[in-house]
Amino acid sequence: MVNTFQNQASCSQTKARAGVWHTPHGPVSTPRFMPVGTLGTVKGLTPEQLQKAGATMILANTYHLHLQPGEGIIERAGGLHQFMGWFGPILTDSGGFQVFSLSQLRKITEDGVIFRSPKDGRIINMTPEHSIQIQNALGADVIMAFDECPPAQATREEVVAATERTYRWLKRCISAHQRPTEQALFGIVQGGIYLDLRATAVRQLVELDLPGYAIGGVSVGEKPALIHEVVRKTAPLLPPEKPRYLMGVGTYREIVIGISAGVDVFDCVIPTRLGRHGAALVAGERWNLKNAQFREDFTPLDPNCPCYTCQNFTRAYLNHLVRSREMLAYILISLHNVTELIGFTQKIRAAILGDRFLSEFGHWLNS
């Protein structure tokens, strides 16, 4: 099997679960946060640093890698693992979200999406078949179906059309997939904020018996309460024997809410994006290290954190680096942030295994 999931423990009071997701490049203990490496690199961090931070699976993006350097170069290099020097599991997003984010530069048809490359202006026709072809060439362990992600302000009629088209495109993705024994193809549940559309989408996707399923179309501009309701109602409908992936979510509260609903893995650009702006995630809070309060604070960023940054540098030094706009500031803070979110999910996993999830993390559900 290219992709198997083993449930090891379940919370007695919620739908939270701990398991092991087996992939061709190794196991992923769940629940787990996955760092985003859009262009074949988690910004500012080396593969060795990622490994020490506790990363197992990381993400890369089909759309961006197609534009630069091109999947042909990566395939000739031996595939994405070899090209970027990361030999753990990799998941590639289909590029659908990025293509639809172009708004003024693209045209949606039943065939796919025609858009003008923001790199060199050339016209690209991204179809479900093309997306899968690119991902087959990249060689990731997990690949995502090409979907239509409607914006938060879309009408119900527009969401219905996008959700139905996503299902039709998924069947085309399955037919186009040339490496099913090596790469697990995930379907994506769309449906916007409409729970009935989400439930229908789940039923249709489950009938196709895919290796795993993702919940997409959240954190695209909706109010947090609506996101939480969609996740709480949708995740439990997905097959318990398959991995569940909540796309684009990486805040403490949203992670806990997702896990309480039975989600296994998460991804988000938050830790490195914040790091590039001099902001650190510490014990559930977001700190701006440029603030004057840190100028003469000679304590570690987080004395309880095992990362290289916290074990070797002070808040005062990080404040100095941020104020000086030194590259090292963004590297050290990103390293801490990635370690922090991965560690957060590791602690949750340990709590689930000991059936302490609600007592240790339940406050996030009500905050």
C-alpha positions in Angstrom: 0.0 0.0 0.0 1.3 3.4 -0.9 -0.6 5.0 2.0 -2.0 3.5 5.2 -3.2 5.0 8.4 -3.3 3.3 11.8 -5.3 4.7 14.6 -3.5 4.3 17.9 -5.7 6.1 20.5 -8.8 8.2 20.6 -10.0 10.8 23.1 -12.9 9.6 25.3 -14.6 13.0 25.3 -13.9 14.4 21.8 -13.2 13.0 18.3 -9.4 13.7 18.7 -7.2 10.8 17.7 -3.5 9.8 17.5 -2.2 7.6 14.8 0.6 6.7 12.4 0.4 7.6 8.7 2.7 5.4 6.7 4.2 6.8 3.5 6.8 5.7 1.0 9.4 8.0 2.6 8.6 7.1 6.2 5.9 7.4 8.9 4.1 10.5 10.1 3.0 10.4 13.7 -0.3 12.3 14.0 -1.7 14.8 14.8 1.1 16.8 13.2 1.8 20.2 11.9 3.5 20.2 8.4 5.8 23.2 7.4 5.2 24.7 4.0 8.0 24.7 1.5 6.2 26.3 -1.4 9.2 26.5 -3.8 10.9 23.3 -2.6 12.3 25.1 0.4 10.8 26.0 3.8 11.9 29.7 3.7 15.1 30.3 5.6 15.6 26.7 6.9 17.8 23.9 5.7 16.5 20.3 5.6 18.8 19.5 8.6 17.2 22.2 10.6 13.8 21.0 9.7 14.6 17.5 10.8 15.9 18.8 14.2 12.8 20.9 14.5 10.7 17.7 14.4 9.4 18.0 10.9 8.3 14.7 9.2 6.2 15.7 6.2 6.6 19.0 4.5 4.7 20.7 1.6 5.6 22.1 -1.8 3.4 23.7 -4.4 2.6 22.5 -7.9 1.8 25.9 -9.3 4.9 27.7 -8.1 7.3 24.8 -9.0 5.7 24.6 -12.5 6.5 28.3 -13.0 10.0 28.0 -11.6 12.1 26.0 -12.2 9.6 23.7 -14.0 8.7 20.1 -13.3 11.0 18.8 -16.1 14.1 20.1 -14.4 13.0 18.6 -11.1 12.2 15.2 -12.7 15.6 15.1 -14.4 17.2 15.9 -11.1 15.7 12.7 -9.7 12.5 14.1 -8.3 11.6 16.7 -5.7 13.1 14.7 -2.7 16.5 14.5 -4.4 16.3 18.1 -5.8 15.7 19.7 -2.5 17.6 17.3 -0.3 14.7 16.4 1.9 14.2 12.6 2.1 11.1 12.5 4.4 7.6 12.5 3.1 6.4 15.4 0.9 2.9 16.5 -0.1 2.3 18.7 -3.1 -0.7 21.0 -3.3 -2.4 21.0 -6.7 -2.0 24.7 -7.3 -5.7 25.2 -7.5 -5.8 27.8 -4.6 -3.0 29.8 -6.1 -4.5 29.8 -9.6 -7.9 31.0 -8.3 -6.2 33.7 -6.2 -5.1 35.3 -9.5 -8.7 36.5 -10.0 -8.0 39.2 -12.7 -5.5 37.1 -14.6 -7.5 33.8 -15.1 -10.6 32.4 -16.8 -12.4 29.3 -15.4 -13.9 26.8 -17.9 -15.1 23.3 -17.5 -11.8 22.1 -19.0 -9.6 23.9 -16.4 -8.2 27.4 -15.7 -6.5 29.5 -18.3 -4.2 32.1 -16.7 -1.3 34.4 -17.6 1.9 33.5 -15.8 2.9 36.3 -13.4 6.5 35.2 -14.0 6.8 35.7 -17.8 3.4 36.5 -19.1 2.9 33.3 -21.0 -0.6 31.7 -21.2 -1.0 28.5 -19.2 -4.0 26.1 -19.3 -4.0 24.3 -16.0 -6.4 21.4 -16.3 -6.9 18.6 -13.8 -4.8 16.4 -16.1 -2.0 18.9 -16.3 -1.9 19.4 -12.5 -1.6 15.6 -12.0 1.0 15.3 -14.7 3.1 18.0 -13.0 2.7 16.2 -9.6 3.6 12.9 -11.1 6.8 14.4 -12.4 7.6 16.0 -9.0 7.3 12.7 -7.3 5.8 13.7 -3.9 4.4 11.0 -1.6 1.0 12.7 -1.5 -0.6 14.7 -4.3 -3.7 16.7 -4.2 -6.6 16.8 -6.7 -7.1 20.0 -8.7 -10.1 21.8 -7.2 -12.0 25.0 -7.4 -11.7 27.0 -4.2 -14.5 29.6 -4.1 -13.9 32.8 -2.2 -15.5 33.5 1.2 -17.9 36.1 -0.4 -19.2 33.6 -3.1 -22.9 33.1 -3.3 -24.5 29.7 -2.6 -25.0 29.2 -6.3 -21.4 29.9 -7.0 -20.3 27.5 -4.2 -22.6 24.8 -5.6 -21.1 25.2 -9.1 -17.5 25.1 -7.7 -18.2 22.1 -5.5 -19.8 20.1 -8.4 -17.0 21.1 -10.7 -14.4 20.0 -8.1 -16.0 16.5 -8.0 -16.0 16.3 -11.8 -12.3 17.4 -11.9 -11.5 14.9 -9.2 -12.6 12.0 -11.4 -10.5 13.3 -14.2 -7.5 13.5 -11.8 -8.0 9.9 -10.8 -8.0 8.9 -14.5 -4.9 10.9 -15.2 -2.9 9.7 -12.2 0.0 7.6 -13.6 1.8 6.6 -10.3 -1.0 5.4 -8.0 1.2 2.7 -6.4 3.8 5.4 -5.4 1.8 8.5 -4.8 -1.4 8.8 -2.8 -4.0 11.0 -4.5 -6.2 13.0 -2.0 -9.6 14.4 -2.8 -10.5 17.8 -1.4 -13.9 18.5 0.3 -15.3 21.9 -0.8 -18.6 23.4 -0.1 -17.9 26.8 1.5 -19.8 27.6 4.7 -22.7 25.4 3.6 -22.8 22.3 5.8 -25.2 20.4 3.5 -22.9 21.0 0.5 -19.9 19.8 2.6 -21.8 16.6 3.6 -22.8 15.9 0.0 -19.2 16.4 -1.2 -17.9 14.0 1.5 -20.4 11.3 0.4 -19.3 11.7 -3.2 -15.6 11.6 -2.4 -15.8 8.7 -0.1 -17.5 6.6 -2.8 -14.3 7.0 -4.8 -12.3 5.2 -2.1 -9.3 7.5 -2.2 -6.2 7.0 0.0 -7.0 10.1 2.0 -9.1 13.3 2.2 -8.5 17.0 2.7 -10.9 19.7 3.9 -10.3 22.8 1.7 -11.8 26.2 1.3 -11.4 27.3 4.9 -9.4 30.3 6.1 -10.1 32.1 2.8 -11.8 35.0 4.4 -14.7 33.6 6.5 -15.4 34.5 10.1 -13.6 32.2 12.5 -16.9 30.9 14.0 -17.9 29.7 10.5 -14.6 28.0 9.9 -14.9 26.2 13.2 -18.4 25.0 12.5 -17.4 23.7 9.0 -14.4 21.8 10.5 -16.4 20.4 13.5 -19.2 19.1 11.2 -17.1 17.9 8.2 -14.1 16.1 9.7 -16.1 13.4 11.5 -17.9 12.4 8.2 -14.6 11.3 6.6 -13.6 7.7 6.8 -11.8 6.9 10.1 -9.4 4.5 8.4 -8.0 7.3 6.2 -5.8 10.3 7.0 -7.6 13.6 7.3 -5.9 16.9 6.3 -7.1 20.4 7.1 -5.6 22.7 4.5 -4.0 26.1 5.3 -4.7 26.2 9.1 -1.9 26.8 11.6 -3.0 28.9 14.6 -3.1 27.3 18.0 -6.8 27.5 18.4 -7.7 26.3 14.9 -5.3 23.3 15.3 -6.9 22.3 18.6 -10.4 22.7 17.1 -9.4 20.6 14.1 -7.9 17.9 16.2 -10.9 17.8 18.5 -13.0 17.0 15.3 -10.7 14.2 14.2 -8.2 16.0 11.9 -4.7 14.4 11.6 -2.5 16.9 9.8 -2.3 20.7 9.2 -0.2 23.1 7.2 0.3 26.8 7.1 2.8 29.4 6.1 2.4 31.3 9.5 5.6 30.2 11.3 8.0 31.3 8.6 5.9 34.3 7.5 5.9 35.6 11.0 9.6 34.9 11.3 10.3 37.0 8.3 8.5 39.9 10.1 10.3 39.5 13.4 7.4 37.9 15.2 7.7 34.8 17.4 5.2 32.3 18.6 5.7 31.7 22.3 3.4 29.7 24.6 0.3 30.5 22.6 1.1 34.2 22.1 2.6 36.2 19.2 5.5 38.4 20.2 6.9 41.3 18.1 10.6 41.0 18.9 11.3 44.5 17.6 9.5 45.9 20.7 11.6 47.9 23.2 10.7 45.6 26.1 13.1 43.0 24.6 16.2 45.3 24.2 17.7 44.4 27.5 16.0 41.0 28.1 18.8 38.5 28.4 16.7 35.5 28.8 16.0 32.8 26.2 13.1 33.4 23.9 11.3 30.4 25.5 13.4 28.6 28.2 11.2 25.5 27.7 11.8 25.2 23.9 14.4 22.7 22.7 15.2 24.6 19.4 18.6 25.9 18.5 17.4 29.5 18.8 16.1 29.2 22.4 19.1 27.1 23.5 21.7 29.6 22.3 20.3 33.2 22.0 18.6 35.8 24.1 15.6 38.0 23.4 17.9 41.0 23.5 20.0 39.5 20.7 17.0 38.7 18.6 15.7 42.2 19.2 19.0 43.6 18.0 19.0 41.4 14.8 15.4 42.4 14.0 16.1 46.1 14.4 19.2 45.7 12.3 17.3 43.8 9.7 19.9 41.0 9.8 19.1 37.9 7.8 19.9 35.8 10.8 17.0 37.2 12.7 14.5 35.7 10.3 16.3 32.4 10.2 16.4 32.0 14.0 12.8 33.2 14.6 11.5 31.0 11.8 13.3 28.0 13.2 11.8 28.6 16.6 8.3 29.1 15.2 8.4 25.9 13.2 9.7 24.0 16.2 7.0 25.6 18.3 4.0 24.5 16.1 5.4 21.0 15.5 6.0 20.7 19.3 2.5 21.9 20.0 1.0 19.1 17.9 3.5 16.6 19.5 2.3 17.6 23.0 -1.3 17.2 21.9 -0.5 13.7 20.5 1.0 12.7 23.9 -2.1 14.0 25.6 -4.4 12.0 23.4 -2.3 8.8 24.0 -2.8 9.4 27.7 -6.5 10.5 27.3 -5.7 13.9 28.7 -6.5 15.9 25.6 -9.5 17.8 27.0 -8.0 18.5 30.4 -4.7 19.9 28.9 -6.0 21.6 25.7 -9.7 22.1 26.2 -9.2 25.8 27.1 -8.4 26.4 23.4 -11.9 25.2 22.5 -13.6 27.9 24.6 -11.2 30.8 24.3 
